[in-house]
Amino acid sequence: MSLQLDAVRANATGPLPAGHPPVKPRRIGVLLVNLGTPDGTDYPSMWRYLREFLSDPRVIELNKAVWYPVLYGLVLTTRPRRSGANYAKIWNRSLDESPLRTFTRAQSDKLAAALAGHPEIRVGWGMRYGNPSIKSVTSAMEADGCDRILAVPLYPQYSATTTATANDQLFRALMGMRRAPAVRTVPPYYDEPVYIEALAHSVERHLESLPFAPEVVIASYHGIPKAYFERGDPYHCHCQKTTRLLRERLGWNERQLITTFQSRFGAQEWLQPYTDKTVEKLARDGVKAIAVVNPGFASDCIETLEEIAGEAAEIFHHAGGEHFAHIPCLNDSDEGMRVIETLVHRELAGWSDRR
């Protein structure tokens, strides 16, 4: 302990002891976190990604003795090939990566540019599942002298399956560090005025560009099992409030903007109404033109580009619908970056303005 104390004193008053590593300038890390992405569309890449994702007890709340035989015996035997084919439909071939990775990197780069006037701040991005991992980025920030890290889970609405597990992974990374940085995490922003305004601007701008007027706009959120909601997950309530605030901002009624839930998995009941069933019913009921927006996703990804822009559109047209539009996520647009920058500036208060 005396050597460490001497090192601290030396840092304050003079040179460090011989052989001791130099102390880096104190910096702040800002870490954008999104759900995750496979490294490729091939079977091994998809298998690794799905194994990590579906082994997370925050995502699948089943006893391992019950779930793992199903996961390794059935799911990981059949699903990687099917998921890989779906990813291949929307893959960014110029960069050989998923759109989620492309957009998250762009968000990080633009945030770094916006914070260029704060040389003490380092901006990075990581994925809860896949690469770059939260652990690798956090370790790099610590090695660069970041003694404080602001984590920004890019999930507007809180769920244990998203925000909580991203924070879990961050704290696991800290557990392996000798000198763990202080940490703050940005809270969910489902009702933040800057977020609602950004959504409204995006919807209005996109609808103005369409050659048709949608009779109904669907706000489709990623679903969770109904049992998770019954155990206290606030996600359903957050989604409903986002839709209500967006509806009020747009001046629409409850028939013009409705809430649905997509991406269900397995046999159990999930939050309803289901997006695919709703799209089909609307068409069969005579609705000819709809648009779908995904307020629960900060970036376009497999669930928005393939499941909504692809599958949902096909379901609608097959059931008799004529005009379908997918409204892009905020991504790295001016509106989307305004949301991220506003949250980051607020949550850095007391850190970045310290002298």
C-alpha positions in Angstrom: 0.0 0.0 0.0 2.9 2.4 0.7 4.1 2.2 -2.9 0.6 3.1 -4.1 0.4 6.0 -1.6 3.9 7.2 -2.7 2.7 7.1 -6.3 -0.3 9.2 -5.6 1.8 11.7 -3.7 4.4 11.8 -6.5 1.6 12.4 -9.1 0.6 15.4 -7.0 4.0 16.8 -6.2 6.6 15.4 -8.6 7.8 12.5 -10.7 6.5 9.0 -10.3 8.7 6.2 -8.9 11.0 4.6 -11.5 9.2 1.9 -13.6 5.8 3.2 -12.7 3.5 3.8 -15.7 2.7 7.5 -16.3 -0.7 8.7 -15.2 -2.9 9.7 -18.2 -4.9 13.0 -18.3 -8.3 12.4 -16.8 -10.9 11.9 -19.5 -14.6 11.0 -19.9 -15.9 8.3 -22.0 -19.3 8.4 -23.7 -20.4 4.9 -24.8 -23.3 4.4 -27.2 -24.8 0.9 -26.8 -27.2 -0.9 -29.1 -28.6 -4.4 -29.1 -26.2 -6.3 -31.3 -25.3 -7.7 -34.7 -23.8 -10.8 -36.2 -20.4 -10.5 -37.9 -21.7 -12.1 -41.0 -24.7 -13.8 -42.6 -23.0 -17.3 -42.7 -24.1 -20.1 -40.4 -21.2 -19.9 -37.9 -21.5 -16.1 -37.4 -25.3 -16.4 -36.9 -24.8 -19.4 -34.6 -22.4 -17.4 -32.3 -24.7 -14.3 -32.3 -27.9 -16.2 -31.6 -26.2 -18.3 -28.9 -25.1 -15.2 -27.0 -28.4 -13.5 -27.5 -30.7 -16.4 -26.6 -28.6 -17.5 -23.7 -29.2 -14.2 -21.9 -31.5 -14.8 -18.9 -32.8 -11.3 -19.3 -34.1 -12.3 -22.8 -35.3 -15.8 -22.1 -36.6 -16.1 -18.5 -36.7 -19.8 -18.4 -34.8 -22.2 -16.2 -31.6 -23.3 -18.1 -32.5 -27.0 -17.5 -35.7 -26.4 -19.5 -34.5 -23.8 -22.1 -31.0 -25.0 -23.0 -32.0 -28.4 -24.5 -34.4 -26.5 -26.7 -31.9 -23.8 -27.6 -29.0 -26.2 -28.4 -31.2 -29.0 -29.7 -33.6 -27.2 -32.0 -33.2 -23.4 -32.1 -29.5 -23.3 -32.9 -29.8 -26.1 -35.4 -32.4 -24.4 -37.6 -32.6 -20.7 -36.8 -29.0 -19.5 -37.8 -29.6 -20.5 -41.5 -33.0 -18.8 -41.6 -31.9 -15.7 -39.8 -28.8 -15.5 -42.0 -31.0 -15.5 -45.1 -33.0 -12.7 -43.7 -29.9 -10.6 -42.8 -28.6 -11.2 -46.3 -31.6 -9.3 -47.7 -30.7 -6.1 -45.8 -26.9 -6.5 -45.4 -24.7 -3.5 -46.1 -22.6 -5.1 -48.8 -20.3 -2.2 -49.4 -19.1 -2.3 -45.8 -19.9 -6.0 -45.2 -21.8 -5.4 -42.1 -25.4 -5.1 -40.8 -27.2 -1.7 -41.1 -27.3 -1.5 -37.3 -23.6 -1.5 -37.1 -23.4 1.1 -39.9 -25.9 3.4 -38.2 -24.5 3.0 -34.7 -21.0 3.9 -36.0 -22.4 6.9 -37.8 -24.1 8.1 -34.6 -20.9 7.7 -32.7 -18.9 9.6 -35.3 -21.4 12.5 -35.4 -21.6 12.7 -31.6 -17.8 12.8 -31.4 -17.8 15.7 -34.0 -20.5 17.5 -32.0 -18.4 17.2 -28.8 -15.1 18.2 -30.5 -15.0 21.3 -28.3 -14.5 19.1 -25.3 -11.1 17.4 -25.8 -11.4 15.5 -22.5 -14.3 13.5 -23.9 -13.9 10.2 -25.8 -16.9 8.8 -27.7 -17.2 5.1 -28.5 -19.9 2.5 -29.4 -20.5 -1.1 -28.5 -23.0 -3.9 -28.8 -24.6 -5.9 -26.1 -24.3 -9.0 -28.3 -21.6 -9.4 -30.9 -18.9 -6.9 -31.8 -17.6 -4.5 -30.9 -18.3 -5.8 -27.4 -19.1 -3.5 -24.5 -16.1 -5.0 -22.6 -13.6 -4.2 -25.4 -14.8 -0.6 -25.8 -14.9 0.0 -22.0 -11.4 -1.4 -21.6 -10.1 0.8 -24.4 -11.7 3.9 -22.7 -10.1 3.0 -19.4 -6.7 2.5 -21.0 -7.1 5.9 -22.6 -7.5 7.6 -19.2 -11.3 7.7 -18.9 -12.0 7.6 -15.2 -15.7 8.3 -15.9 -18.0 6.7 -18.4 -21.5 7.8 -19.5 -23.3 4.8 -21.0 -26.1 5.6 -23.5 -28.4 2.6 -24.1 -30.1 3.4 -27.3 -33.5 2.1 -26.2 -36.1 4.8 -25.9 -38.4 2.6 -23.8 -37.0 0.7 -20.9 -37.2 -3.1 -20.7 -35.2 -5.6 -18.7 -34.6 -7.3 -22.1 -32.8 -4.3 -23.5 -31.7 -1.4 -21.2 -31.2 -3.6 -18.2 -29.1 -6.3 -19.9 -27.0 -3.6 -21.6 -26.2 -2.1 -18.2 -25.6 -5.6 -16.8 -22.9 -6.2 -19.4 -21.3 -2.8 -18.7 -21.0 -3.6 -15.0 -19.6 -7.1 -15.8 -16.9 -5.3 -17.7 -16.1 -3.1 -14.7 -15.9 -6.1 -12.4 -12.8 -7.3 -14.3 -11.0 -3.9 -14.0 -8.4 -3.1 -11.4 -9.3 0.6 -11.8 -12.9 0.7 -12.7 -14.2 4.1 -13.9 -17.2 5.8 -12.3 -20.3 5.2 -14.4 -23.6 7.0 -15.2 -26.3 5.5 -17.5 -28.8 7.5 -19.5 -32.3 6.7 -18.4 -35.0 5.8 -20.9 -36.2 8.7 -23.0 -39.6 7.5 -24.2 -41.4 10.8 -23.2 -38.6 13.3 -23.6 -39.8 16.3 -25.6 -36.8 16.3 -27.9 -37.5 12.6 -28.8 -41.2 13.1 -29.4 -40.4 16.2 -31.5 -37.8 14.3 -33.5 -40.3 11.4 -34.2 -43.0 13.9 -35.3 -40.6 15.7 -37.7 -39.5 12.4 -39.2 -43.1 11.2 -39.6 -44.3 14.5 -41.1 -41.3 14.7 -43.5 -41.7 11.2 -44.7 -45.4 11.3 -45.2 -45.1 14.5 -47.3 -42.8 12.6 -49.6 -45.3 9.8 -50.3 -47.5 9.7 -53.4 -50.4 8.6 -51.2 -51.9 9.5 -47.9 -52.0 6.6 -45.4 -55.4 6.0 -43.8 -53.7 4.5 -40.7 -50.1 4.9 -39.3 -48.9 2.0 -37.1 -46.4 2.6 -34.3 -44.8 -0.9 -34.2 -42.6 -1.7 -31.2 -40.6 -4.8 -30.5 -42.6 -7.1 -28.3 -41.9 -8.9 -25.1 -43.7 -11.9 -23.5 -46.8 -10.8 -21.7 -45.5 -12.6 -18.6 -42.6 -10.1 -18.4 -45.1 -7.2 -18.3 -47.1 -9.0 -15.6 -43.9 -9.3 -13.5 -43.4 -5.6 -13.6 -41.5 -4.7 -16.8 -42.7 -1.1 -17.6 -42.0 -1.5 -21.3 -45.7 -1.7 -22.4 -46.5 1.5 -20.5 -43.5 3.3 -22.0 -44.6 2.3 -25.5 -48.1 3.4 -25.0 -47.0 6.8 -23.7 -44.7 7.4 -26.6 -47.6 6.7 -29.0 -49.9 9.0 -27.1 -47.5 11.9 -27.0 -46.6 11.4 -30.7 -50.3 11.4 -31.5 -50.9 14.5 -29.5 -48.0 16.3 -31.2 -49.2 15.3 -34.7 -52.8 16.3 -33.8 -54.1 12.9 -34.8 -56.9 10.7 -33.3 -56.7 7.2 -32.0 -57.7 5.7 -35.3 -55.0 7.5 -37.3 -52.1 6.3 -35.1 -52.2 2.9 -33.4 -49.8 0.8 -31.3 -48.8 -2.8 -32.2 -46.0 -5.2 -31.2 -43.8 -7.2 -33.5 -41.0 -9.9 -33.4 -42.6 -12.4 -31.2 -40.7 -15.7 -30.6 -41.8 -19.0 -29.3 -45.2 -20.3 -28.3 -46.0 -18.1 -25.3 -48.3 -15.0 -25.5 -46.6 -11.7 -26.2 -47.8 -8.1 -25.9 -50.7 -7.5 -28.2 -52.0 -6.4 -30.7 -49.5 -8.1 -33.0 -48.2 -6.1 -35.9 -48.5 -8.8 -38.5 -52.0 -9.7 -37.6 -53.0 -6.0 -37.5 -51.6 -5.3 -40.9 -53.4 -8.3 -42.3 -56.7 -7.3 -40.7 -56.5 -3.7 -41.8 -56.2 -4.9 -45.4 -59.0 -7.4 -45.1 -61.2 -4.7 -43.6 -60.7 -2.5 -46.7 -57.9 -0.2 -45.7 -55.8 0.4 -48.8 -53.0 2.6 -47.6 -50.9 2.4 -44.4 -47.5 3.4 -43.1 -45.5 1.9 -40.2 -43.0 3.7 -37.9 -40.8 2.0 -35.3 -40.5 4.4 -32.4 -38.8 1.8 -30.2 -35.7 1.5 -32.4 -33.0 4.2 -32.5 -31.6 2.7 -35.7 -32.9 0.6 -38.6 -32.1 -3.0 -38.3 -33.3 -6.5 -39.2 -36.6 -6.0 -37.3 -37.4 -2.8 -39.2 -35.9 -3.3 -42.6 -36.7 -7.0 -43.2 -39.6 -7.7 -40.8 -41.5 -4.4 -41.4 -40.4 -3.0 -44.8 -40.3 -6.5 -46.2 -42.5 -9.0 -44.5 -45.3 -6.7 -43.2 -45.5 -5.0 -46.6 -45.9 -8.4 -48.2 -48.6 -9.4 -45.7 -50.5 -6.2 -46.4 -50.4 -6.5 -50.1 -51.3 -10.2 -50.1 -54.4 -9.4 -48.0 -55.6 -6.8 -50.4 -53.8 -3.6 -49.4 -52.4 -1.3 -52.1 -50.0 1.2 -50.6 -47.5 0.5 -47.9 -44.7 2.7 -46.5 -42.1 2.1 -43.9 -41.0 5.3 -42.1 -37.2 5.0 -41.4 -35.9 5.2 -37.8 -34.2 8.3 -36.6 -30.8 6.7 -37.3 -28.0 9.4 -37.6 -30.4 12.0 -39.1 -30.3 15.6 -37.8 -33.4 14.8 -35.6 -31.9 11.6 -34.3 -28.6 13.2 -33.4 -30.4 16.1 -31.7 -32.0 13.5 -29.4 -28.7 11.8 -28.5 -26.7 15.1 -28.1 -29.4 16.6 -25.8 -29.4 13.5 -23.6 -25.6 13.3 -23.4 -25.1 17.0 -22.7 -27.7 16.8 -19.9 -26.2 13.7 -18.3 -22.7 14.9 -18.5 -23.5 17.9 -16.3 -21.0 18.2 -13.4 -18.5 16.1 -15.3 -17.6 17.9 -18.6 -18.0 21.4 -17.1 -15.7 20.6 -14.1 -12.6 22.7 -13.9 
